[in-house]
Amino acid sequence: MLYIGSHVGFTKNEQLLGSVKEALSYGSNTFMFYTGAPQNTARSVIDDDLTKKAFELMKDNNIDSSKVIVHAPYIINLCNEEKFDFSCSFLIEEVKRVEKLGIKYLVLHPGSHVGLGIDKGISNIILGLKKVFESTDSDVTILLETMAGKGTEIGRNLEEINTIITGVNNKKLGVCLDTCHLHDSGYDLKDFDSFLDEFNHVIGINKIKCIHINDSKNIIGSHKDRHENIGFGNIGFDTLINIIYNERLKEIPKILETPYVDREYPPYKYEIEMIKKKEFNKNLINEIKNQ
């Protein structure tokens, strides 16, 4: 079965219920959200009644809640020693919020070493994740996202991700692939099965629990991390379709994080329709503008 959705909002007034409504408006059967603004610590108290209504709406519309994803805020950086205690504490609170919402997976950017060096950065991530898991008793699985390698980002290759997973040694740690990030970090996705073979050899394909589906504005290996709408970038529609419909990952939720058209119009309904039809629409951007 195809599990396809996008990033959606999570507002103070409707919370998870609003997220489900937005996902349904795009024709999604899964989705991803932040529990608050990704750039700051402002968080509303979880409303259990809204959560209950959200789960009822998901059930009525055949959305499997076990395929829904939460993304951790960007301000968490377990590499940075100056913000290490804050990052650990805030991530612990995010795990608790995700558990209270009844969601299973939390995607996390590994972090940036900000001049400490890759080895020290990875060591700090391992230490931080161990602290988080020791401080929480939940079924929430943290998914390390593959990164483009911009600046001093950790997670630019499978080996770095594996070093973290091996060091933490906890079954509640998995991986979220990001197609734009993989492309920008230097992986050729045209032969995606070969990439999966490599992933399986280095980490183990069973660790993949989510895929962010994004085209890229950049050439392969650029380390820039600039997302593009599906089929309009350097990865290309056919390659992305092959990834989305790969039989080895058919049970894995695929989440669109593509940019709004003119920073105003969400593209997700139209991109999801295109993906379901497996037909590239070269006029997609104009159609979205004229909606």
One Martini backbone bead per residue (centre of mass of N, CA, C, O) as a GRO file, in nm:
protein
  291
    1MET     BB    1   0.098   0.035   0.019
    2LEU     BB    2   0.040   0.377  -0.010
    3TYR     BB    3   0.220   0.621   0.189
    4ILE     BB    4   0.094   0.956   0.159
    5GLY     BB    5   0.230   1.290   0.230
    6SER     BB    6   0.275   1.574   0.454
    7HIS     BB    7   0.329   1.864   0.568
    8VAL     BB    8   0.171   2.003   0.859
    9GLY     BB    9  -0.011   2.161   1.080
   10PHE     BB   10   0.002   2.295   1.440
   11THR     BB   11  -0.234   2.428   1.633
   12LYS     BB   12  -0.365   2.554   1.919
   13ASN     BB   13  -0.680   2.508   1.856
   14GLU     BB   14  -0.652   2.198   1.697
   15GLN     BB   15  -0.407   2.051   1.642
   16LEU     BB   16  -0.434   1.732   1.543
   17LEU     BB   17  -0.704   1.781   1.404
   18GLY     BB   18  -0.595   1.989   1.199
   19SER     BB   19  -0.388   1.802   1.068
   20VAL     BB   20  -0.589   1.598   0.954
   21LYS     BB   21  -0.756   1.791   0.783
   22GLU     BB   22  -0.526   1.882   0.600
   23ALA     BB   23  -0.445   1.606   0.491
   24LEU     BB   24  -0.723   1.542   0.358
   25SER     BB   25  -0.714   1.791   0.157
   26TYR     BB   26  -0.462   1.633  -0.004
   27GLY     BB   27  -0.505   1.309  -0.010
   28SER     BB   28  -0.405   1.176   0.244
   29ASN     BB   29  -0.262   0.884   0.462
   30THR     BB   30  -0.055   1.090   0.580
   31PHE     BB   31   0.181   1.266   0.815
   32MET     BB   32   0.351   1.576   0.922
   33PHE     BB   33   0.467   1.733   1.237
   34TYR     BB   34   0.480   1.992   1.460
   35THR     BB   35   0.427   2.083   1.807
   36GLY     BB   36   0.577   2.341   1.701
   37ALA     BB   37   0.791   2.561   1.650
   38PRO     BB   38   1.112   2.489   1.517
   39GLN     BB   39   1.260   2.776   1.636
   40ASN     BB   40   1.118   2.718   1.921
   41THR     BB   41   0.966   2.667   2.264
   42ALA     BB   42   0.682   2.701   2.190
   43ARG     BB   43   0.406   2.541   2.378
   44SER     BB   44   0.122   2.373   2.387
   45VAL     BB   45  -0.114   2.218   2.548
   46ILE     BB   46  -0.232   1.915   2.543
   47ASP     BB   47  -0.541   1.812   2.395
   48ASP     BB   48  -0.717   1.528   2.446
   49ASP     BB   49  -0.979   1.586   2.287
   50LEU     BB   50  -0.842   1.650   2.015
   51THR     BB   51  -0.697   1.382   1.991
   52LYS     BB   52  -0.945   1.200   1.988
   53LYS     BB   53  -1.072   1.330   1.733
   54ALA     BB   54  -0.834   1.267   1.548
   55PHE     BB   55  -0.851   0.955   1.569
   56GLU     BB   56  -1.138   0.933   1.461
   57LEU     BB   57  -1.076   1.063   1.183
   58MET     BB   58  -0.865   0.860   1.097
   59LYS     BB   59  -1.042   0.608   1.109
   60ASP     BB   60  -1.266   0.715   0.905
   61ASN     BB   61  -0.999   0.759   0.680
   62ASN     BB   62  -0.767   0.542   0.687
   63ILE     BB   63  -0.555   0.635   0.908
   64ASP     BB   64  -0.247   0.533   1.015
   65SER     BB   65  -0.098   0.625   1.309
   66SER     BB   66   0.179   0.456   1.263
   67LYS     BB   67   0.249   0.665   1.002
   68VAL     BB   68   0.291   0.901   1.174
   69ILE     BB   69   0.477   1.217   1.198
   70VAL     BB   70   0.734   1.371   1.388
   71HIS     BB   71   0.914   1.679   1.421
   72ALA     BB   72   1.183   1.809   1.534
   73PRO     BB   73   1.335   2.074   1.629
   74TYR     BB   74   1.606   2.267   1.516
   75ILE     BB   75   1.724   2.366   1.805
   76ILE     BB   76   1.832   2.092   1.820
   77ASN     BB   77   2.185   2.028   1.942
   78LEU     BB   78   2.386   1.768   2.047
   79CYS     BB   79   2.675   1.881   1.968
   80ASN     BB   80   2.643   2.134   2.137
   81GLU     BB   81   2.784   2.211   2.437
   82GLU     BB   82   2.632   2.480   2.517
   83LYS     BB   83   2.336   2.317   2.434
   84PHE     BB   84   2.308   2.030   2.552
   85ASP     BB   85   2.110   2.043   2.792
   86PHE     BB   86   1.881   2.173   2.639
   87SER     BB   87   1.850   1.958   2.413
   88CYS     BB   88   1.785   1.723   2.596
   89SER     BB   89   1.540   1.844   2.746
   90PHE     BB   90   1.368   1.911   2.491
   91LEU     BB   91   1.362   1.624   2.376
   92ILE     BB   92   1.223   1.492   2.612
   93GLU     BB   93   0.963   1.664   2.587
   94GLU     BB   94   0.895   1.574   2.297
   95VAL     BB   95   0.858   1.277   2.355
   96LYS     BB   96   0.623   1.321   2.552
   97ARG     BB   97   0.433   1.458   2.344
   98VAL     BB   98   0.424   1.227   2.141
   99GLU     BB   99   0.309   1.021   2.335
  100LYS     BB  100   0.047   1.181   2.409
  101LEU     BB  101  -0.043   1.175   2.095
  102GLY     BB  102   0.018   0.870   1.981
  103ILE     BB  103   0.303   0.868   1.853
  104LYS     BB  104   0.590   0.687   1.719
  105TYR     BB  105   0.751   0.918   1.547
  106LEU     BB  106   1.080   1.098   1.560
  107VAL     BB  107   1.240   1.342   1.392
  108LEU     BB  108   1.607   1.395   1.365
  109HIS     BB  109   1.858   1.608   1.366
  110PRO     BB  110   2.168   1.539   1.462
  111GLY     BB  111   2.365   1.787   1.381
  112SER     BB  112   2.619   2.040   1.462
  113HIS     BB  113   2.966   2.082   1.544
  114VAL     BB  114   3.079   2.378   1.533
  115GLY     BB  115   3.412   2.289   1.525
  116LEU     BB  116   3.468   2.011   1.687
  117GLY     BB  117   3.406   1.782   1.504
  118ILE     BB  118   3.294   1.481   1.412
  119ASP     BB  119   3.368   1.296   1.650
  120LYS     BB  120   3.261   1.482   1.876
  121GLY     BB  121   2.977   1.514   1.768
  122ILE     BB  122   2.898   1.214   1.779
  123SER     BB  123   2.955   1.176   2.079
  124ASN     BB  124   2.735   1.377   2.173
  125ILE     BB  125   2.493   1.236   2.046
  126ILE     BB  126   2.516   0.972   2.196
  127LEU     BB  127   2.495   1.092   2.479
  128GLY     BB  128   2.220   1.232   2.440
  129LEU     BB  129   2.047   0.984   2.356
  130LYS     BB  130   2.096   0.822   2.609
  131LYS     BB  131   1.968   1.029   2.799
  132VAL     BB  132   1.687   1.028   2.672
  133PHE     BB  133   1.625   0.722   2.705
  134GLU     BB  134   1.675   0.720   3.020
  135SER     BB  135   1.437   0.959   3.064
  136THR     BB  136   1.249   0.760   2.899
  137ASP     BB  137   0.921   0.570   2.886
  138SER     BB  138   0.876   0.474   2.560
  139ASP     BB  139   0.766   0.405   2.209
  140VAL     BB  140   0.942   0.612   2.092
  141THR     BB  141   1.096   0.675   1.780
  142ILE     BB  142   1.406   0.780   1.671
  143LEU     BB  143   1.486   0.961   1.367
  144LEU     BB  144   1.751   0.980   1.167
  145GLU     BB  145   1.851   1.219   0.946
  146THR     BB  146   1.950   1.264   0.640
  147MET     BB  147   2.212   1.472   0.521
  148ALA     BB  148   2.374   1.715   0.310
  149GLY     BB  149   2.636   1.873   0.445
  150LYS     BB  150   2.593   2.142   0.570
  151GLY     BB  151   2.858   2.252   0.684
  152THR     BB  152   2.856   2.071   1.011
  153GLU     BB  153   2.698   1.831   0.947
  154ILE     BB  154   2.554   1.546   1.064
  155GLY     BB  155   2.473   1.282   0.831
  156ARG     BB  156   2.609   1.268   0.524
  157ASN     BB  157   2.634   0.958   0.589
  158LEU     BB  158   2.599   0.627   0.671
  159GLU     BB  159   2.837   0.604   0.866
  160GLU     BB  160   2.749   0.821   1.069
  161ILE     BB  161   2.477   0.700   1.140
  162ASN     BB  162   2.589   0.423   1.236
  163THR     BB  163   2.767   0.525   1.466
  164ILE     BB  164   2.530   0.621   1.635
  165ILE     BB  165   2.362   0.362   1.652
  166THR     BB  166   2.585   0.187   1.777
  167GLY     BB  167   2.643   0.370   2.027
  168VAL     BB  168   2.353   0.362   2.150
  169ASN     BB  169   2.201   0.089   2.143
  170ASN     BB  170   1.880   0.125   2.036
  171LYS     BB  171   1.571   0.017   1.918
  172LYS     BB  172   1.461   0.340   1.929
  173LEU     BB  173   1.647   0.363   1.656
  174GLY     BB  174   1.638   0.531   1.343
  175VAL     BB  175   1.544   0.618   0.995
  176CYS     BB  176   1.543   0.912   0.777
  177LEU     BB  177   1.491   0.972   0.459
  178ASP     BB  178   1.631   1.218   0.220
  179THR     BB  179   1.643   1.290  -0.107
  180CYS     BB  180   1.780   1.564  -0.115
  181HIS     BB  181   2.009   1.501   0.083
  182LEU     BB  182   2.131   1.262  -0.064
  183HIS     BB  183   2.193   1.411  -0.326
  184ASP     BB  184   2.361   1.650  -0.195
  185SER     BB  185   2.572   1.436  -0.061
  186GLY     BB  186   2.617   1.213  -0.333
  187TYR     BB  187   2.375   1.034  -0.402
  188ASP     BB  188   2.266   0.805  -0.643
  189LEU     BB  189   1.910   0.753  -0.716
  190LYS     BB  190   1.866   0.600  -0.988
  191ASP     BB  191   1.986   0.343  -0.820
  192PHE     BB  192   1.813   0.257  -0.552
  193ASP     BB  193   1.882  -0.042  -0.496
  194SER     BB  194   2.183   0.008  -0.450
  195PHE     BB  195   2.143   0.189  -0.209
  196LEU     BB  196   1.990  -0.021  -0.034
  197ASP     BB  197   2.222  -0.219  -0.025
  198GLU     BB  198   2.412  -0.029   0.124
  199PHE     BB  199   2.233   0.023   0.366
  200ASN     BB  200   2.210  -0.272   0.454
  201HIS     BB  201   2.517  -0.307   0.504
  202VAL     BB  202   2.562  -0.064   0.709
  203ILE     BB  203   2.265  -0.076   0.880
  204GLY     BB  204   1.972  -0.161   0.783
  205ILE     BB  205   1.661  -0.159   0.640
  206ASN     BB  206   1.486  -0.180   0.911
  207LYS     BB  207   1.552   0.133   0.998
  208ILE     BB  208   1.345   0.229   0.799
  209LYS     BB  209   1.052   0.466   0.870
  210CYS     BB  210   1.116   0.713   0.665
  211ILE     BB  211   1.032   0.946   0.383
  212HIS     BB  212   1.159   1.221   0.227
  213ILE     BB  213   1.002   1.389  -0.048
  214ASN     BB  214   1.246   1.549  -0.261
  215ASP     BB  215   1.357   1.770  -0.453
  216SER     BB  216   1.636   1.944  -0.628
  217LYS     BB  217   1.816   2.247  -0.697
  218ASN     BB  218   2.069   2.063  -0.708
  219ILE     BB  219   2.348   1.918  -0.752
  220ILE     BB  220   2.526   1.664  -0.702
  221GLY     BB  221   2.713   1.726  -0.409
  222SER     BB  222   2.649   2.033  -0.293
  223HIS     BB  223   2.560   2.077   0.011
  224LYS     BB  224   2.264   2.268   0.041
  225ASP     BB  225   1.960   2.219   0.088
  226ARG     BB  226   1.725   2.252  -0.170
  227HIS     BB  227   1.410   2.236  -0.228
  228GLU     BB  228   1.185   2.076  -0.466
  229ASN     BB  229   0.958   2.011  -0.675
  230ILE     BB  230   0.815   1.753  -0.820
  231GLY     BB  231   1.019   1.726  -1.118
  232PHE     BB  232   1.189   2.028  -1.091
  233GLY     BB  233   1.464   1.886  -1.056
  234ASN     BB  234   1.769   1.685  -1.027
  235ILE     BB  235   1.622   1.412  -0.984
  236GLY     BB  236   1.326   1.356  -1.063
  237PHE     BB  237   1.038   1.190  -1.124
  238ASP     BB  238   1.117   0.893  -1.187
  239THR     BB  239   1.301   0.853  -0.944
  240LEU     BB  240   1.086   0.916  -0.725
  241ILE     BB  241   0.885   0.697  -0.806
  242ASN     BB  242   1.080   0.458  -0.756
  243ILE     BB  243   1.098   0.515  -0.454
  244ILE     BB  244   0.796   0.520  -0.366
  245TYR     BB  245   0.748   0.215  -0.523
  246ASN     BB  246   0.927   0.047  -0.361
  247GLU     BB  247   0.895  -0.272  -0.239
  248ARG     BB  248   1.093  -0.249   0.017
  249LEU     BB  249   0.905   0.037   0.103
  250LYS     BB  250   0.579   0.011   0.109
  251GLU     BB  251   0.537   0.063   0.442
  252ILE     BB  252   0.657   0.347   0.409
  253PRO     BB  253   0.639   0.665   0.480
  254LYS     BB  254   0.566   0.948   0.263
  255ILE     BB  255   0.710   1.284   0.275
  256LEU     BB  256   0.634   1.607   0.196
  257GLU     BB  257   0.875   1.913   0.161
  258THR     BB  258   0.782   2.108  -0.036
  259PRO     BB  259   0.748   2.406  -0.173
  260TYR     BB  260   0.587   2.675  -0.193
  261VAL     BB  261   0.421   2.858  -0.415
  262ASP     BB  262   0.528   3.166  -0.379
  263ARG     BB  263   0.498   3.122  -0.062
  264GLU     BB  264   0.158   3.039  -0.070
  265TYR     BB  265   0.118   2.754  -0.222
  266PRO     BB  266   0.022   2.448  -0.171
  267PRO     BB  267   0.131   2.138  -0.347
  268TYR     BB  268   0.028   1.856  -0.234
  269LYS     BB  269  -0.230   1.776  -0.382
  270TYR     BB  270  -0.092   1.776  -0.669
  271GLU     BB  271   0.146   1.585  -0.611
  272ILE     BB  272  -0.019   1.342  -0.516
  273GLU     BB  273  -0.175   1.302  -0.777
  274MET     BB  274   0.078   1.256  -0.953
  275ILE     BB  275   0.183   1.011  -0.797
  276LYS     BB  276  -0.068   0.827  -0.833
  277LYS     BB  277  -0.047   0.845  -1.158
  278LYS     BB  278   0.257   0.858  -1.265
  279GLU     BB  279   0.241   1.171  -1.377
  280PHE     BB  280   0.386   1.432  -1.525
  281ASN     BB  281   0.328   1.790  -1.460
  282LYS     BB  282   0.453   2.071  -1.619
  283ASN     BB  283   0.190   2.264  -1.515
  284LEU     BB  284   0.169   2.270  -1.203
  285ILE     BB  285   0.249   2.556  -1.108
  286ASN     BB  286   0.026   2.711  -1.264
  287GLU     BB  287  -0.213   2.560  -1.136
  288ILE     BB  288  -0.158   2.650  -0.848
  289LYS     BB  289  -0.174   2.960  -0.901
  290ASN     BB  290  -0.486   2.914  -1.038
  291GLN     BB  291  -0.675   2.797  -0.798
   0.00000   0.00000   0.00000
